Amino acid sequence: MKTGETLTNRSWERAIVIGGGMAGLFSARVLSEYYEEVLIVEKDDLPEKPDNRAGTPQAHHPHRFTPRGKMIMERFFPEFSDELLSYGAPSTLNKMIHQTNPYGSLEMPNTENDVTFSRALLEWGCRQRVKGITNVRFLTKIDVSGLLMTSDQTAVTGVHIRERGQLDQQKTLTADIVIDTSGRSSKLVKWLQHLGFDIPNPDILKVSLGYSTRHYKIPSNLPVKWDAIRIAGDPSKKTLTAVFSVIENNIAEIVLYSPGGHYPTTNADEYEQEVESLANPLIAEVLQELEPITAPRGYRVSELFRHHFEEMEQWPSGLLVLGDAFCNFDPIFGQGITMAAIEAEMLEICLREQRDLPKPNFERNVLQKMNEIVEPAWWLNCAADLPWQGVEYAGKPLKGIEFAQKYFDLYIKHATTKRNFERYGLYWAVNTLFLPLDKIMNSQMVADILASEASSEGKELLSELSKGCGQTLEEQLSQIIPSFSSTAYEHLIAQK
């Protein structure tokens, strides 16, 4: 690309994707339909079978599709779920889901024929599909050390690379577009700052997350009743959350989790004791028939961040960023893979529009779209984690977050005590980005929930809303609760 050249007239010959994780694989799948060649530059040596790679320390812990993530995955890679089933991943159809929270328990059969899996199997299966795309190539054991720029620093034209362990042998790869999908360890901010760009401060959620996961073998003669058992911790008591699920090869996995610096143990004996001390004994009872096959493994995240690249006065053409390198989330909610898929889907829409009707400032427009996509997910993540003692937030004001925390707590209490499975399902559909926030925070729903909860908390929220004298409840809510762009959901709605 020449100095000053824009996407409206440059070629669509080569795209480079930094990072071969899920966000990178999704991006490569999309780019392959618009660029003659797509290079995935990956620092790890990629396994030839479903094994964890070195660059995924979180891979031992549970991963799962949300309904939205599955929908996009099946569109990118048709019959992908059937393929995972053929590799030994179990189906969830007609297995039971158990949910325990501080207000009680609910059980229901899973009526969806979904599939559950390890991160290793998911990534390997997806990578096999991408390897089958003729114009996509993987460059492995390669470190990207910086961006290749035009002389006036208005455009990225490639990357500087070197083979792992070869510090003095730097090379360059040219490209028409570079997309950073290298995750939490991304060096993009440092690269841009080194080139003289001013980077806005990110929003930071100081979560001090702690995970500990152990795998168990299920005897071949033991029928598997459960799809998932989730025992939620209580923020007021700082008790652990636990999730039981089943993956391929008759393996069960249990993750113990807590934000706020209360880390679950990685000692095997203490781990079993922590499982036994959960608010509900169901997981401990299930474990009596299973054999542990790994030691508990820990994983910690000190903070989550959301960048605001879309606010930069100068952003080089030929550069984009997706996935955890842009914004990352608390893994317990399963939003990471789904967000990567949604962002890749938005990239696909933007590329199609740019090819059919070229416009200037393509990359800045894409970054704005990405920001609109992550905004509701980030807000929901903050609403869920901030009630835990020890979790702190630093960044742009979170409109309505305190009201939402109180309301969500009452909503869960209502759905659980009234055994309203539909409303409980709506809550999870919103928190996994399948439905927008207004499905559970509209005037009719809020009025119904608060009217049915005669507690002091319910009265307090009603009093807070009543301050808008002369206004309808809908008008009052519009002033309290953020109004998110429909960008994150409009393509989903169009598909339904």
C-alpha positions in Angstrom: 0.0 0.0 0.0 1.3 3.4 -0.9 1.5 6.4 1.4 -2.0 7.9 1.8 -3.7 5.1 0.0 -7.1 4.2 1.5 -9.2 1.0 1.5 -11.4 2.5 -1.2 -8.7 1.9 -3.9 -6.2 -0.5 -2.4 -6.0 -4.1 -3.4 -7.6 -7.0 -1.5 -4.6 -9.4 -1.9 -3.4 -10.4 1.6 -4.7 -10.3 5.1 -2.7 -11.1 8.2 -4.3 -12.4 11.4 -2.1 -12.2 14.5 -3.1 -15.1 16.8 -4.6 -18.5 16.0 -7.1 -18.8 18.8 -10.9 -18.7 18.4 -11.1 -15.0 17.4 -8.3 -15.5 14.9 -10.0 -18.6 13.4 -13.3 -16.8 13.1 -11.6 -13.8 11.5 -9.6 -15.9 9.0 -12.8 -17.7 8.0 -14.4 -14.3 7.2 -11.4 -12.8 5.5 -10.9 -15.8 3.3 -14.0 -14.7 1.3 -12.6 -11.2 0.6 -8.8 -11.6 0.3 -6.8 -13.7 -2.1 -4.5 -14.9 0.7 -5.0 -15.0 4.5 -2.0 -15.7 6.8 -2.6 -16.7 10.4 0.6 -15.8 12.4 0.7 -17.9 15.6 3.4 -18.0 18.3 2.7 -21.5 19.4 3.4 -24.9 17.7 -0.1 -26.1 16.9 -1.0 -29.6 18.0 -2.0 -32.2 15.4 -4.7 -33.6 17.7 -7.0 -32.1 20.3 -4.4 -31.0 22.9 -4.0 -27.7 24.7 -1.4 -25.4 23.2 1.1 -23.5 25.3 -0.5 -20.1 24.7 -3.8 -21.0 26.3 -3.4 -21.2 30.1 -7.1 -21.1 30.5 -7.7 -24.1 28.2 -8.0 -26.6 31.1 -11.1 -24.8 32.3 -14.6 -25.1 31.0 -15.7 -23.7 27.7 -19.1 -23.7 26.1 -21.2 -22.3 23.3 -23.9 -19.9 24.2 -27.0 -20.2 21.9 -25.8 -17.1 20.0 -22.3 -18.5 19.7 -23.5 -21.8 18.4 -25.7 -20.1 15.8 -22.8 -18.1 14.4 -20.4 -21.1 14.5 -22.9 -23.3 12.6 -23.2 -20.6 9.9 -19.4 -20.2 9.6 -18.8 -24.0 9.7 -22.0 -25.9 8.7 -22.6 -29.1 10.7 -19.8 -28.3 13.1 -21.7 -29.6 16.1 -22.3 -32.9 14.4 -18.5 -33.1 13.7 -17.8 -32.6 17.4 -20.3 -35.3 18.3 -18.4 -37.6 15.9 -15.2 -36.9 17.9 -16.9 -38.1 21.1 -18.4 -34.8 22.5 -21.7 -35.5 24.3 -25.1 -34.1 23.4 -27.1 -32.1 26.0 -30.5 -33.2 24.7 -32.9 -34.3 27.5 -30.2 -34.1 30.1 -30.9 -32.1 33.3 -29.8 -28.6 34.1 -29.7 -27.7 37.8 -29.3 -24.1 39.1 -28.9 -23.2 42.7 -28.7 -19.6 43.9 -29.1 -17.9 47.3 -32.9 -18.1 46.9 -33.4 -21.8 46.0 -32.9 -24.3 43.2 -34.4 -25.0 39.8 -34.1 -28.1 37.7 -35.2 -28.5 34.1 -34.4 -30.7 31.1 -32.3 -29.3 28.3 -34.5 -29.4 25.2 -31.7 -28.3 22.9 -29.4 -30.8 21.1 -26.3 -28.8 21.9 -22.8 -30.3 22.3 -20.3 -29.9 25.1 -16.5 -30.1 24.7 -13.1 -29.1 26.0 -11.3 -26.0 24.7 -8.8 -28.3 23.1 -11.4 -30.2 21.0 -13.3 -27.0 20.1 -10.2 -25.2 18.9 -8.7 -28.2 17.1 -12.0 -28.9 15.3 -12.4 -25.3 14.3 -8.7 -25.1 13.2 -9.2 -28.2 11.0 -12.0 -26.5 9.2 -10.0 -23.3 8.6 -7.0 -25.4 7.4 -9.4 -26.8 4.8 -9.9 -23.3 3.3 -7.5 -23.2 0.3 -6.4 -19.6 0.6 -5.6 -19.7 4.3 -2.1 -20.5 5.6 -0.8 -20.9 9.2 2.7 -19.6 10.1 3.5 -21.2 13.4 6.2 -20.6 16.1 6.4 -17.0 14.8 6.5 -13.9 17.1 5.1 -10.6 15.8 7.4 -7.9 17.1 5.8 -4.8 15.6 3.8 -3.1 12.9 5.1 -2.2 9.4 4.0 1.4 8.6 4.0 3.8 5.7 6.5 6.6 6.1 3.8 9.1 7.2 2.4 6.5 9.7 -1.1 6.8 8.3 -1.3 3.1 7.3 -0.2 -0.3 8.4 1.3 -2.3 5.6 2.3 -5.5 7.4 4.1 -6.8 10.4 7.7 -7.4 11.7 8.2 -11.1 12.6 10.8 -13.5 13.8 10.9 -17.2 14.4 10.7 -18.1 18.1 14.2 -18.1 19.6 15.7 -16.2 16.7 15.9 -12.7 18.2 18.4 -11.4 15.7 16.7 -12.5 12.5 13.7 -10.2 12.0 11.8 -10.3 8.8 8.7 -8.5 7.5 5.4 -9.7 6.1 3.4 -7.2 4.0 -0.4 -7.1 3.9 -3.4 -5.0 2.9 -4.9 -5.5 6.3 -3.6 -6.7 9.7 -6.0 -7.9 12.4 -4.8 -8.4 16.0 -6.6 -11.3 17.6 -3.8 -12.2 20.0 -5.9 -11.9 23.2 -5.2 -10.6 26.6 -1.4 -10.7 25.9 -1.7 -8.4 22.9 1.1 -5.9 22.4 -0.9 -3.6 20.2 -1.0 -0.7 22.7 2.7 -0.8 23.2 3.3 -0.9 19.4 1.1 2.0 18.8 2.5 4.1 21.6 6.0 3.4 20.3 4.9 4.8 17.0 3.7 8.0 18.6 0.0 7.3 18.8 -2.0 8.5 21.8 -4.0 5.7 23.3 -7.1 6.5 25.4 -7.2 5.0 28.9 -9.1 1.7 29.0 -12.0 0.9 31.3 -10.7 -1.6 33.9 -12.6 -4.0 36.1 -10.3 -5.1 38.9 -11.8 -8.5 39.5 -9.0 -10.6 41.1 -10.7 -13.7 39.6 -9.7 -17.2 40.8 -10.6 -20.5 39.1 -9.7 -24.1 40.0 -10.8 -26.9 37.7 -10.5 -30.7 38.2 -11.4 -33.5 35.7 -13.0 -36.8 36.6 -13.6 -40.0 34.7 -17.2 -41.2 34.4 -17.5 -45.0 34.5 -18.7 -46.4 31.2 -21.6 -48.2 32.8 -22.8 -45.0 34.6 -25.7 -43.2 32.8 -25.0 -39.5 32.6 -28.1 -37.6 33.9 -26.7 -34.1 34.1 -25.9 -31.6 31.4 -24.9 -28.9 33.9 -25.1 -28.2 37.6 -24.4 -24.7 38.6 -24.3 -23.7 42.3 -23.9 -19.9 42.5 -21.9 -18.3 45.3 -23.3 -15.6 47.5 -21.4 -12.2 47.2 -22.5 -11.2 50.7 -20.9 -14.4 52.1 -18.0 -14.7 49.6 -18.9 -18.3 49.0 -17.6 -20.1 45.9 -19.5 -20.7 42.7 -19.2 -24.2 41.2 -20.1 -25.6 37.8 -20.3 -29.3 36.9 -20.4 -30.3 33.2 -19.5 -33.2 31.0 -17.1 -33.1 28.0 -15.8 -35.6 25.5 -14.5 -39.1 26.3 -16.7 -39.5 29.4 -14.9 -36.8 31.3 -16.6 -34.6 33.8 -15.2 -31.2 34.8 -15.8 -29.1 37.9 -14.7 -25.5 38.2 -14.7 -23.6 41.5 -14.7 -19.9 41.0 -14.7 -16.6 42.9 -14.0 -12.9 42.2 -12.6 -10.4 44.7 -9.4 -12.2 45.6 -11.0 -15.3 47.3 -9.2 -17.9 45.3 -10.3 -21.6 45.4 -7.6 -24.1 46.3 -5.5 -26.3 44.0 -4.8 -28.8 46.7 -6.6 -32.1 45.9 -7.8 -32.9 49.4 -8.8 -29.3 50.1 -10.6 -29.1 46.7 -12.9 -32.0 47.6 -13.6 -30.3 50.9 -14.5 -27.1 49.2 -16.9 -29.0 46.9 -18.5 -30.6 50.0 -19.0 -27.1 51.6 -20.9 -25.7 48.6 -24.4 -24.3 49.3 -25.9 -27.4 47.7 -24.6 -31.0 48.1 -25.5 -32.1 44.6 -22.1 -31.9 43.0 -20.4 -33.6 46.0 -23.0 -36.4 45.7 -22.4 -36.8 42.0 -18.6 -37.0 42.6 -18.9 -40.0 44.8 -19.3 -42.2 41.7 -16.5 -40.5 39.7 -12.7 -41.0 39.7 -10.5 -37.9 39.7 -8.0 -38.0 36.8 -6.2 -34.7 37.2 -5.1 -32.5 40.0 -7.0 -29.2 40.4 -5.5 -26.5 38.2 -5.8 -22.9 39.0 -6.2 -19.8 36.8 -6.2 -16.2 37.9 -7.1 -13.0 36.2 -6.2 -9.7 38.0 -8.3 -7.4 35.8 -10.5 -7.2 32.8 -10.2 -4.3 30.3 -12.1 -2.6 27.5 -10.1 -0.5 25.1 -11.5 2.6 23.4 -9.6 2.6 20.2 -12.7 4.1 18.5 -12.0 7.4 20.3 -8.5 7.9 18.9 -8.1 11.0 16.8 -5.7 9.1 14.5 -6.0 5.4 13.7 -3.9 3.9 10.9 -5.7 2.3 8.0 -5.0 -1.3 7.4 -5.3 -2.2 11.1 -8.1 -3.8 13.1 -8.4 -5.5 16.5 -10.9 -8.1 17.7 -11.6 -10.4 20.6 -9.9 -10.2 24.0 -7.3 -7.8 22.6 -10.1 -5.3 22.2 -12.2 -6.2 25.3 -12.2 -9.2 27.6 -14.7 -10.6 30.0 -15.1 -12.8 33.1 -14.9 -16.3 31.6 -17.5 -17.7 34.0 -20.3 -16.2 31.8 -19.1 -17.8 28.6 -19.1 -14.6 26.7 -15.6 -14.7 25.3 -16.1 -17.1 22.4 -19.5 -15.7 21.7 -18.2 -12.1 21.5 -15.4 -13.2 19.2 -18.0 -14.8 16.9 -20.2 -11.7 17.0 -17.3 -9.5 16.2 -16.2 -11.7 13.3 -19.8 -11.6 12.0 -19.8 -7.8 12.2 -16.4 -7.7 10.4 -18.1 -9.8 7.6 -20.9 -7.3 7.3 -18.5 -4.4 7.1 -16.2 -6.0 4.5 -19.2 -6.8 2.4 -20.4 -3.3 2.5 -16.9 -1.9 1.8 -16.5 -4.2 -1.2 -19.9 -3.3 -2.7 -19.8 0.4 -1.8 -16.3 1.6 -0.8 -16.2 4.5 1.7 -13.3 6.2 3.5 -12.4 5.6 7.1 -13.2 1.9 6.9 -11.2 0.8 9.9 -12.5 3.6 12.2 -16.1 2.7 11.2 -15.4 -1.0 12.1 -13.9 0.0 15.5 -17.0 2.0 16.2 -19.2 -1.0 15.4 -17.0 -3.2 17.6 -17.4 -0.8 20.5 -21.2 -0.8 20.1 -21.1 -4.6 20.2 -19.0 -5.0 23.3 -20.7 -2.2 25.3 -23.8 -4.2 26.5 -21.7 -7.3 27.3 -19.2 -5.2 29.3 -22.0 -3.5 31.2 -23.6 -6.8 32.0 -20.2 -8.2 33.1 -19.6 -5.3 35.4 -23.1 -5.6 36.9 -22.5 -9.2 37.7 -19.0 -8.8 39.2 -19.2 -5.5 41.1 -21.4 -6.8 43.9 -18.5 -9.0 45.1 -16.4 -7.5 47.8 -12.9 -6.7 46.5 -14.0 -6.0 42.9 -13.4 -2.4 41.8 -14.0 -0.4 38.6 -12.1 2.4 37.0 -13.3 3.9 33.8 -16.1 5.6 32.1 -19.3 5.9 34.2 -21.5 2.8 34.1 -25.0 4.3 33.8 -27.6 2.6 36.0 -25.2 -0.1 37.3 -26.3 0.1 41.0 -30.0 0.0 40.1 -29.4 -2.9 37.8 -27.5 -4.9 40.4 -30.4 -4.5 42.9 -33.0 -5.3 40.2 -31.2 -8.4 38.8 -31.0 -9.8 42.4 -34.7 -9.3 42.8 -35.4 -10.7 39.4 -33.4 -13.9 40.2 -35.2 -14.1 43.5 -38.6 -13.8 41.8 -37.9 -16.3 39.1 -36.5 -18.8 41.5 -39.1 -18.6 44.3 -42.0 -18.4 41.8 -40.4 -21.2 39.8 -40.8 -19.2 36.7 -38.6 -21.1 34.2 -39.4 -18.7 31.4 -38.1 -15.7 33.2 -35.1 -17.5 34.5 -34.3 -18.5 30.9 -34.7 -14.9 29.8 -32.2 -13.7 32.3 -29.6 -16.1 30.9 -30.5 -15.3 27.3 -29.8 -11.6 28.0 -26.5 -12.4 29.9 -25.3 -14.6 27.1 -26.1 -11.9 24.5 -28.9 -13.8 22.8 -31.4 -11.2 23.7 -31.1 -7.4 24.4 -31.3 -6.0 27.9 -34.8 -4.6 27.4 -36.3 -8.1 27.4 -35.9 -8.2 31.2 -35.7 -4.4 31.9 -38.8 -3.0 30.3 -41.5 -1.1 32.1 -43.9 -4.0 32.2 -41.4 -6.5 33.5 -39.9 -4.1 36.1 -43.3 -3.2 37.4 -44.3 -6.9 37.7 -41.0 -7.9 39.5 -41.0 -5.0 41.9 -44.8 -5.4 42.7 -44.3 -9.1 43.5 -41.4 -8.5 45.8 -42.6 -6.8 49.0 -39.1 -6.8 50.5 -37.3 -3.7 51.6 -35.1 -3.9 48.5 -38.2 -3.9 46.3 -39.7 -1.0 48.1 -36.4 0.9 47.8 -36.3 0.5 44.1 -39.9 1.5 43.7 -39.1 4.6 45.8 -36.1 5.4 43.6 -38.2 5.1 40.5 -41.0 7.3 42.0 -38.6 10.3 42.1 -39.5 10.9 38.5 -42.7 12.7 39.5 -45.1 13.0 36.6 -43.2 10.6 34.4 -44.3 7.2 33.2 -42.3 4.2 34.4 -40.9 3.8 30.9 -39.6 7.4 30.9 -38.1 6.9 34.4 -36.3 3.7 33.3 -34.9 5.4 30.1 -33.2 7.9 32.4 -31.7 5.2 34.7 -30.8 2.4 32.4 -28.4 2.8 29.4 -29.8 2.6 25.9 -27.5 0.4 24.0 -27.1 0.4 20.2 -29.0 -2.3 18.4 -25.8 -3.1 16.5 -25.0 -6.1 18.6 -28.4 -7.6 17.9 -29.7 -6.4 14.6 -28.0 -9.1 12.5 -29.3 -11.7 14.9 -32.8 -10.4 14.6 -32.5 -10.4 10.8 -31.6 -14.0 10.9 -34.4 -15.2 13.1 
